[in-house]
Each structure stands twice: as structure tokens, then as C-alpha cells.
Amino acid sequence: MRRTVGGALALLALLPAARALDEPKPPGTPAEQYKALVAEYKKSMDDFMKEYREAKPADRQKLIQEKYPPNSDKFPERFLKLAQEHPKTPAAVEAIGWVLSNSRSRPKGGPREKAIDLLKREYLTSDKIAPLCDALGQGIDQSGAEALRAILDKNPHANVKAAACLGLGSVSLSRVRIAEQFKKQPGLAKAYEGIMGKEAVQEIEKKGEEGMKKEAIGFFERVVKDYPDAKDEKGKPLGKEAKNKIDGILHPIEVGKAAPEIDGEDTDGKAFKLSDYKGKVVLLDFWGNW
């Protein structure tokens, strides 16, 4: 009897390994797998938006609460798995960036935190992680800020260090607005501990609005002073972006004030500046596509 039970247990122990061998591996190179995942996520989003548009106005809020973002518990884990299985590849860096941009700060131990741990463990000195600094800078959690500080301290590449400074400045700037909210509604501080961590909340309460503004300006000034030639992956000067951030803090846009200069390209690729239309009626339409 013992032999029979022991043999059965041995077979049961081998079943997970056998199943793992039978599981089909994703086809294609890491880059192709990443592209396929992005396409699958886009389709999921398109399907949700179609359902949202077709829903009755009274049902839309419930639809958002129950289904948005679509499959939010699956995609971050899948992108993270891709990065873990193909370390040190461009696709892995892109996959980490996707998780940082699309995964919530919490819960603790979730995909975002795992992606940050992987970044710090495998890519801290890489010259390919400047875009990840931007993604980290969009968050308000303490783990993201700590990762940016580690990159600034350990990474030897000027462009990446400049991007880390910009990211840290963006985090501080976001915390300025949170400090304003704390001042108006002191009870919010406790609620924010579950979003960004107790340590970050305590830092905001200690420094306040002016302290966080000063910190943000310090990081942006460091980009201008220490990394004057740094550029992003598209060749855009990071110093110029930092100066615009500083100007926005020191001279905030208010009703009745002149609009700041805006330059770019129109839909035909022709360069333009807002000042070209001085004296004319201009409609500025800010929009995004996620």
C-alpha cells in the first residue's frame, strides 16, 4: 500500500513539469512577441471602447468600474513575464516600460513593483533605459522615485542621468499638487498611503508645497547645468524640456496672462510656432490617444 501511495505521489509531483513541457511557447522573437502583445492589448481596448460607445449613458459608469482597463489583471503580468524570460533584450526594456506606464502603483508586490525590481537588478547601468525614466516619472509611488535615484547614482550615461533627473523632477511636481490637496483636505493623507506608500506621504507633509516645488526646480536645473548636451531617443534636447518645466513652475499659466510659446509640426509635417499667429484668434485643442 505504501508503495502504491508513494508511486502515485511521485506521479502527481511530475505532472506540473509534464504540463510545462506541453505548454506551447509564444512564437517569434522577443521583439515579435512584444509587438503581438501590444496589438492584443490594443484590440482589447478597442473592443472595450466599442462596448462603451454602444452602452446606454446610464450604464457607462458601471462599465468603466467593472471592465476598465480591459483585462487589467492579465496584461501587466504577461508583459512582465516577457521581460523576465528575455533579459537584456530591447524587447525586455520595452516590456518593462509598458508595465511602468500601464500598471497601478499598488498593490505591493504587484507587476509595477516587480518591474522596478527587475529594472534595478538587470538594467541599472544600461544606456537603453532613458524612456523608462520618463515612465517612472509619471508615477507618484516611492519605489519609482527610489529607482530614479538609483539610476541617477549608478548609471554612467549622461542622457540616462538627465532623463532620471527629469523623472525625479516630474515626481516632485506631481507631489506639489498632492501637497495642495492635503492642505485643503487633511484627511486625504491617510488615503494616499495606500496609493503611494507611507514614506512618500510623510515626505510630502514634511516639505509641503513650497518644499516640493524647490525640489522639482532643483532636479530640472541639474539637467540644464550638468547635462547640457543630453537628448532623448528622438534627438530632442532635454535641457530645453527642463527649462520649460522650470518656467511653468515659476510663471504658472493663469487667465489673462500670455500663453507660453508652443512649437511643433502640423499634420503635413510643416514646422509652426504659436507666436506665428499673434493677433489672430487661436483655438488650442489638447488631446491624447491611449
N, C-alpha and C positions, 0 to 999 in steps of 0.2 A: 504493500500500500504506500509505503513511504517513497519507494522508487517511482511509482506512478505519479504521485503528487509532485515530487521533485522534478520529474521529467516534464510535467505539464507546466510548472512554474518556469522552467528553463525555456520552454517554447514560447510562453507568454512574454518573457523578457526579450526574446529575439524578435517578436512581432513588430515593435516600433522601428527597429533597424531595417527589417524587411520592407516595411511600408515606405521608409525614407528612400530606399533604393528604387522602389517602384514609382515614386513621385516624379513626374516629368519636370525637367529643369526648364526655366524660361529660355526660349530660343533667342539666338542672336548674341551679338557682342554686348558688353555693358552699356555702351552708348545707345545701341538699338533698344535694349531693354528699358533704358531711361526714357527714350523717345516714346516707346509704346505705352509706358505708364502715364506719361503726361497726356497722351492722346486719350487714354481711357478715362483719366480724371476730367479732361475737358468734355468728353461725351456725357459723363455723369452730371457735370454742371449744366450742360445744355439741356439734358433731359429734365433736370430739376426746374430750370427756368421756363421750359415749355409747360410743365405741370403748374408752375406758379402763375403764368400768364392765363392759363385756361381755368384756373380756380376762381370761385366766387370771391369778391373782395372781402367778405366776412370770414372766409376760410384761410386767407393768405397768411395771417399772423400765426395761426396754428401750424400751418405747413412749414413755415420758417423754423418754428420751435422744434418741430419733430424731425425734419429732414434736412435742415441746412447746417453746415455744408454736407452734401450727399456723401454717404459712406465715410464720414469724418473719422471714424474709429479704425478704418482699414487702410486708407491710402498712406498716412504718415508712417505706419509700421512697414508697409511694403517698400516705400522709398528708403526707409532706414535699413531694411534688410539688404537691398541692392547695394547700399554704401558699405555695409559690413562684409558682404561677400566679395566685393571687388575693391579692396582698399588701394589707395594711391593711384586710382584712375581718374581721369577727368569726369567720368560719369558719376563716380562716388562723391566728388566735390559738389557737382550739380544736385545730386540727390540730397545731400546734407543741406544745401541751400534751400531746396524745396521744403524740407521738413521745418527748417527755421522760419521760413516765410509763411507756412500754412498750418503749423501746429500750435496749439494753445500753450501758454507758458506753464500751465498746470494740467494734469496733476503731477505731483512729484514722482519722478521715475518714469514719466511718460516719454513719448517719442522725441519731443524737443530737447529734454534734458539728456536723453541718450545720445542724440545727435551732437550736442555740445560736448559731451564726454568724449565721443569719437573724434571730434574735431581737435580737441586739446591733446588727445593721445597720439593721433596719427599725422596731423597736418599743421601743427603749431608753427613750424618754420617754413612751410611751403610758400612759394611765390604765386600760387594759384587761388589763394583764399580771400583776396580783396572783396569779391562780391559777397562773401559770407559775412564780412564785417558790416556791410550795409544791411543784410538781413538781421543780424544780431542787434543792430542799432534801432530797428523798428520795434523791438520788444521793450518791456519795462521790467522784466524779471532780473533778479540779482545774478543768477547763473550766467545769463547772457552778458551782463556788464563785466563780470569776473573773467569771462572768456576773452572779451575785448582787451581787458587789461593785460591778460597773459600774452595775447598776440602782440600787443604794443611792446611788451617787455622782452619777448623771446624771438620774435620774427626779425630777420636781418634785412628784409627788403623794404626800401623806402616807400614804395607805392602801397604796400600792405600796411605798414605802420601809419601812414597818412590816413588810409581807409579806416583803421582801427580808431584813430583819433576822431575822425568824423562820426563814426558809430557811437563812441562814448559821448560825444557832444550831443548827438541826437537823443540818446538815452536821457541825458541830463535835461535836455529841453522838454522832453515828454514829462519828466518829473516836475518841471516848473508848473505845468498845467495841473498836475495831480496835487501839488502843494496848494495851488489856488483853490481846488475843490476841498481839500482838507480844512482850509481856513473858513470856508463857507459852511461846510458840513463836517464837523469834527468826528462824527460817528462813522464816516466813510473809512477812516484809517484802519479800523479793525477788519472791515470787509475786504480791503485791499491786501491784507496779509495773506489771504488765500489765493490771491492772483499773482502777486509778485514776491511774496516772502516777507517775513517779519523784519529781517535785517534791512531790506530796502525801504520799508515803511518808516522805520526808526531813523534812517539816514535823511529821508525827506523831511520828517518832522523836526529834526535837529537843525538842518540847514535852511529850511523854509524857501520861499520863492526866490528871494534875492541871492541866497547861497547857491541854489541850483542854477540860476542864471549865470552867476560868476563862474561856476564850474564849467558850464557849457561853453561860455566865451573862451575860457582858458584852453579847452581842447581845440576849439576852432582856430584860435590864434597860434597854437602849436603847429597846426598844419601849414599855415602861411609862413611861419618863421623857420621851422625845422625841415620842412619838405616842400620847398618852393617849386620843384620840378615834377612833383608827383602827379600822375594821371590815372584815370580809371581805365578799365579794359577797352573802352571806346576811344581813348585818347583825350578825354575831357579833363582839363586842369582841375585838380582837387582843391587847390588854393583859392580859385575863383568861387567854388561852391562854398568853401569855408567863410570867405569874405561876405558872401550873400547871407549866410546864416547869421553872422555877427551883426550885419546891418539890420536884419529882420528883428533881432533882439533889441538892439539899441534904438531903432526907429520903427516901431511896430506900425502896421497899416491901420489907419483909422479913417472914419468918414470925414471927408473934406480935405484929406491930405493927397498929395500927388502919388499916383501909382508907381511902384518901382519899375525899373527897366526890365522888359522881358524880351528875350531874343530866341530865335529858333528857325525852323523851316516850315513852310506851308505844305499842303498836301501834294504840291507839284515839286517839292524839293527846293523851292526858292527861299533864300535867307530873308528874314524880316526882323524888325525891332518895333516894339510898341511905340517908341518915340517917333517913328516914321509917320504915325497917324495923329500927331499932336494937332489939336484944333478941330478934330473930327469926332463924331460920335462913335464910340467903340463898344462892342459887346464882347466881354471875355467869357468864354464858355469853358469851364474846367470840368473834365470828365475823365473817367478811368474805365478800364476793361479788365475784370478779374475772372 
